[in-house]
């Protein structure tokens, strides 16, 4: 599961959603969706702008936690090297 931890990062930096909007030009609605954890997608450009504004790395905002049940049905085995 992928989660966007924008609310945590804004809290650490003591920034408001409005300040992030002014700094990045990202729509207020988009920032709010990310803040609330309701966004289904985010562009790499938006992530880059957010990281630049907050002086952080992507890993501080985007967090992956393992899914409680495996979603991938089959994983292909690694190919053995050819001789």
C-alpha positions as CSV (number, residue, x, y, z in Angstrom):
1,X,0.0,0.0,0.0
2,X,1.3,3.4,-0.9
3,X,0.5,6.3,1.4
4,X,1.2,10.0,1.0
5,X,2.4,11.5,4.3
6,X,2.0,15.2,3.3
7,X,0.0,16.1,6.4
8,X,2.9,14.8,8.6
9,X,5.5,16.7,6.6
10,X,3.5,19.9,6.6
11,X,3.2,19.6,10.4
12,X,6.9,19.1,10.8
13,X,7.7,22.1,8.7
14,X,4.8,24.1,10.3
15,X,3.4,24.9,6.8
16,X,-0.2,25.2,5.9
17,X,-1.8,23.8,2.7
18,X,-2.3,27.4,1.5
19,X,1.5,28.1,1.9
20,X,2.3,25.0,-0.1
21,X,-0.1,26.1,-2.8
22,X,1.5,29.5,-3.0
23,X,5.0,28.0,-3.1
24,X,4.3,25.4,-5.7
25,X,1.3,26.6,-7.7
26,X,-0.4,23.2,-7.2
27,X,-4.2,23.5,-7.1
28,X,-5.6,23.8,-3.6
29,X,-7.9,20.9,-4.2
30,X,-5.0,18.7,-5.2
31,X,-3.0,19.6,-2.1
32,X,-6.0,18.9,0.1
33,X,-6.6,15.5,-1.5
34,X,-2.9,14.6,-0.9
35,X,-3.1,16.0,2.7
36,X,-6.2,14.0,3.5
37,X,-4.8,10.8,1.9
38,X,-7.6,10.7,-0.6
39,X,-5.5,11.2,-3.8
40,X,-5.5,8.2,-6.2
41,X,-2.6,9.5,-8.2
42,X,0.0,12.2,-8.0
43,X,2.3,13.4,-10.8
44,X,6.1,13.2,-10.5
45,X,6.2,16.9,-11.3
46,X,3.9,17.6,-8.3
47,X,6.1,15.4,-6.1
48,X,9.2,17.3,-7.2
49,X,7.6,20.7,-6.6
50,X,6.5,19.6,-3.1
51,X,9.9,18.2,-2.2
52,X,11.6,21.3,-3.5
53,X,9.3,23.6,-1.5
54,X,9.6,21.5,1.7
55,X,13.3,20.8,1.3
56,X,12.7,17.0,1.7
57,X,13.2,13.8,-0.2
58,X,10.4,11.8,-1.9
59,X,10.9,9.0,0.7
60,X,9.8,11.4,3.4
61,X,6.4,11.9,1.7
62,X,5.7,8.7,-0.1
63,X,5.7,5.6,2.1
64,X,5.0,2.0,1.1
65,X,3.8,-0.5,3.7
66,X,3.3,-4.2,2.7
67,X,-0.2,-5.2,1.9
68,X,-1.9,-7.4,4.5
69,X,-2.7,-10.0,1.8
70,X,-0.6,-10.6,-1.3
71,X,-2.1,-8.9,-4.3
72,X,0.3,-10.3,-6.9
73,X,-0.9,-13.8,-8.0
74,X,2.4,-15.0,-9.5
75,X,6.0,-13.9,-9.5
76,X,8.1,-15.1,-12.4
77,X,11.3,-16.9,-11.2
78,X,14.6,-15.3,-12.1
79,X,16.2,-16.6,-15.2
80,X,19.4,-18.5,-14.8
81,X,22.4,-16.9,-16.5
82,X,23.2,-18.3,-19.9
83,X,26.6,-19.9,-20.4
